[in-house]
Amino acid sequence: MKRTALLSLFSAIITLAALLAPSCASAQTRSGEKSFGPKVGFVSRNTSATAGLVFQYSLSRVVRLSPEAAIIFRHKNLDGLTVDLNVHFPIPFAGGRASVYPYVGANFTSWGRHGIHPESHDDVTSHSNQCGINAGCGVEYYIKKSLKLSAEARYTLMRHYPTAFVTAGIAFVF
C-alpha cells in the first residue's frame, strides 16, 4: 500500500512538472552549480519511510558531489539515521531538460533496534553503527533553471544491514 501510494504521488508530480515546465529549462550542469532540497522515500530494510536533506555541488559538467543526511522512520522496531557522501556522474538527455546520473558513494548509518524488556516492560534500545558503500542511479528533471525534481534508487551494501532506498526529491538550484 505504501509503495503504491508513493509511486502514484511521484508519477503525479512528474506529470504536473512536465505540463508546467518552460521550454527554456536546461539540465546542463555547470561547474560550481549548487542545489539544496528535501528528499522522501522508501527503505527496504524495515519497510518504512525516509526523509532528509541533500546538497549538491558540481565540480565539473560530469562530476558532482552530493552529501546528504536522512532519518529512517521506526517500523518493525527498527529506525535509523543515515549520512551519505555520493559522487554523481550526470548525463543530459531530452534536449538538456533532464539528466540521468549513475552514482557511487560512502555511507554511515546508525541503526536503532527497539525492544521491550520482558520483566520491567521498559523500552530497551540498542544501536548498531554501520559503514557501507552506495551504488545507484537517479534521474532529474529541470522544471526551471532554478528548480529540479529527482528520483533515485540505490543499494547500500553494509555488513549487517544491507538496504535498498527509493527516493524522490525537489531541489532549488543556485
Disulfide bonds with the S-S distance in Angstrom:
none
